[in-house]
Amino acid sequence: MVRNVMLRFSFLAAFAALSSSVVVGCAADTSAEDVDASDENTDEAELTAAGKALVGAYVDDSGTFKGLVLTNDKVGQAAKFFADVDTGVRCITTPCPSAARIEGTFTAGTKTITLRSANAPAHVQHILGKYKYVRQGDKLTLMKSGTSQSLSREVSYCAEANDCYAQALIVPACMGQFFCGAEKTCSWSCAAWPPVPVSPCKGLDLAQCQASPICQPKWGPSSCSPDGRICTKDIAFKSCEDKPAPQPTKTKCFSSGSCAADEYCTTEDGVCNSSGMLAVCSGFCEKGARN
């Protein structure tokens, strides 16, 4: 009797120990998904200093991030970034969204960096979020969900010339413009032309673009083949661009006598249009004298 009671107690104790170890194991797996939360208590000054220390261009031939540029261009408490990434998507047909450009904002603490984008497509959402990071010399190592990637810091990174203007690069004291070379690095060429201005609409998300009176959204397929001949059927927000300048309104006329003193009526050139039930010659007032 006593022996049976002792055996039953031993079995229950072993089961309880096993159960507690399973619970602890699950807790460890959950915390592995959350990068170091100590930065949540970092004050604003430290966050600003940490973000500024990371500003620069980082590249790697392998891994998810092919090029990552963290800029000083502020958006509230965050700053802008752009990255060219390997999405991890592999296809047997085209088009295939295996590579993508992500534009958004980042914030950084002393141990973590968070990448956000309001217009990134669904197949790159897993690349965004919070990463642990370690800086050692010219190396930046990003860690997330059990994976890591080490990127090398470079003077610049670009896929096109416009990428260079946001990187606060030192250039010769001459008028000129940036070029993006074959090595995907920025170079400055002195010339008689001023630098290409950066559009105030570039990099805005859809909500910001629609709220701006000088910007308009650009729509298109989310992915196309390299030659642009084959595209996906969906329509997605692609970028924000400048609105075209409004065209001046023209005054309709039947003769030059109805135009201003420095204008003439195009109807006298014999341009006729049907108006209502009567065929009459009408035109528009144009500046200058009729040839």
N, C-alpha and C positions, 0 to 999 in steps of 0.2 A: 504493500500500500504506500509506504513512505517512498519507496523507490520509484513507483509510478508517478507520484506527485513531483518528485525532483526531476524526472525526465520531462514531464509536461512543462515545468517552469523553465528548464533549460531550452526547450524548443521555442517557447514564447519569447524568451530573452534574445535568442538568435534571430528570430523573425523581426523583432523590434529593431535590432541593430542593423539588419539588412535593409529594412524600410527606411531608416534614418539615413543610411548611406546613399540610397537611391534618391531621396529628396535633396540631399546635398549635391549629388551629381547633377541633377536637373538645374539647380540654382547656379552651379558653376557654368553650365552651358548657356543659360540666359544671360549671365553677366558678360560672357565672352562676346556677345553681340553688341554690348554697350561699351564704347570706348571710355577712357578715363573721365569720370564725371567731376574730377577736382577742379576743372576749368570753370565750372558753373559758378564757383565762388570767387573767381578772379575778378578784380575790380576793373572798371572801364579803362583806366590808364594802362594797366598791364596788358589788357586785350589790344589796345591801340599799339603799344610798343611791340607786342608779339607779332601782330599783323604786319607792321612795317618791317620787322626783321626778316620776314619771309618774302617780301616783295622781290620779284625777279623772274627770270625765265629758266625753266627746268625741262630737260629732255631725256629720253631713254629710247633705245632702239627696240626694246622688247617690253612686254607688259601692257597694261591698260592705257596708261598715259604716254602718248608719243611726244607731246609737247604740252606744257602747262605754264601759263603766264599769269602771275599774280601782280596786279597793278596797284598804284596809289590812288586811282580814280574812285573817289568816295561816293557811296550811295547810302545815305543815312549813317549808321554805325558800321556798315559793311563796306567793302571795296570790290571793284569789278575784277573778274578773271575770265580767261578763255582757255580752252583746252581742245586739242585734237586727240581723239581716243580710239582705241580698238573696242568696239562694242561687244565683242565676243560672239556675234551672230555669224553663222556660217551657212551658206546656201549652195544649192546645186543649180539654181537658175539665177538670172539677173532680172531686175536690179537687186542687189544685196546690200543692206545697210550695215556692212561690217566695220565701217569707219564713220565717224561723225565729229562735227564741231559743236562744242558746248560753250555757251556764254551765260554768265550769271554773276553772282556775288559770293564773297567768302568772308568769314570771320575766323579769328584764330585766338586761341589761348596759348599758354606756355607749353601745353602738351598736345592739344588737339586743334584741328582745322576743320571747318565745316563748309562744304560747297553746296550752293543752292542755285537753282535755275527755274524760272517760271515758265519757260517755253521749251524745255528739253523734251524730246519725244520719249515715248514709253520705253523703247529698247535701250535707253541710256540712264534710266532712273536709278538703276542699281549702282551706278558709278558715283552718283551724288551722295551727300550725307556727311557724317562725321568720321574723321580719320584720326588715329594717333599719328604723331610724326616725331622724327628724330633728325636733328641737323648735326652733321659731323663734317666740318670743313665745307667743301663744295658739294656735298651729298645731302639730299633730302629723301628720307625714307618714310613712305606712307604705309600705314597698317590698318587693315579693316577686315573683320570677320575671318581671321585666321590667315589672311594673305598679306603680302607686303610687296612693295616695289621701291627700288632705289633709283632716284633720278639725279642727274648731274646738273649743277647750276652752270648756265652759260650767259654770255653777255646779252644775247637776244635770241628770240625764236619767232619765226613767221611762216605763214603759208601764203600770204600776199602782202603787198607793201603797206596797206592800211593797218596791218597788225603792229607795225613798228612805232606808230605815233603815240600809242598809249604806254610805252615802256620807258619813258624819260631817259632816252639814250643821249649821250654826249656826242655832238656832231661838230664838224668844222664851222668856223665863223664865216659862213658864206650862204647865199641863197641857193636852194637846191631842193632835193626831194629824196625820200627813202626808196630803196629797191629791195626786194626779197630775192636773195640769191639761191642757187641750186642746192646749197647746203642748209637752206631754211634759216639763214641768218640775215639780219638787217644790215644794209650798207647805205651810206649817204653819198649822193652825187652832187657836187657843186654845179649849178647851172644858173641860167638867167631867170628861171621860173621859180616862183615861190612854192613852198611845200603844199602838197594836196591837203586842203582842210578836212578835218574829221567831221563828218555829219553829226549834228546833235541828236539825230534820230537813231544812229547806230548803237546797237546793244540794248535798246529799250525792249521790255517785254510787251505782250499784247495790250495789257491794261494801260501801261504808260504811253504806248504808241497811240492808242485810240483817244487818250485824254489830251494829247498834244495837238494844238491847232496847226502846226507846221509839218506834222508827220502823218504817214498812212501805213497800214500793215500791208505786207506782201504775202500773198497766199500761193500755195503750190503743192505738188505731191511731196510726201514726206521723204521719198527716196527715188532716185533715178539711176539708170545705168551711166557709166562714165561718158558715153557719147550723147546722153540726154534723149535718146530715141525711145527708151522703154522706162515707164514710170509707174509707181503704184497708183491705184485708183483713188486713194483718199486725198483730201485737201487739208493741209495743215498750215498754221502760221509759220512762215519761214524767217522773216526778218522785218525790221522797221526801216522805212525809207522816207526821204523828203517828199512832200507833196509838190506836184508840178506848179510852176508859177501860173496864176490865173491869166487867161487870155483877155485882152482888152475887148470891150463890147464895141460893135460897129453900128453906126447910124444908117438906117435904110433911107434911100433917096430915089427920086425920079429924074432929077437934073442937078447939075452943079450949083444952081442957084439956091438950092435948099441946104447946101453944105456951108461950113465955115469958110472964111476968106482964104485960109491957107490950105483948103481941101478941094477935091474934085469928086464928082460922082462917076462911078464905074459904069453906069448905064449908058453913058455917052460913048463908051467903047463898043456898044452894040450887044451887050450881054442882056438877054431877055429871058424872063421867067413868067410862067402863068401865075396870075394872082386872081383868085376867085373865078368868076365867069369870063373875065376879060383878059386878053393877052396883052400885057403891058410890059414895057422895059423898066426894070427896077434894078438898083444896084446899092452900093454902100459907099459912104464918104471915106475917102482915103487921103492921107497927108500928102502934100506936094502938088506939083502941076502935072496934068495929063500929058503924056508923051505924044 
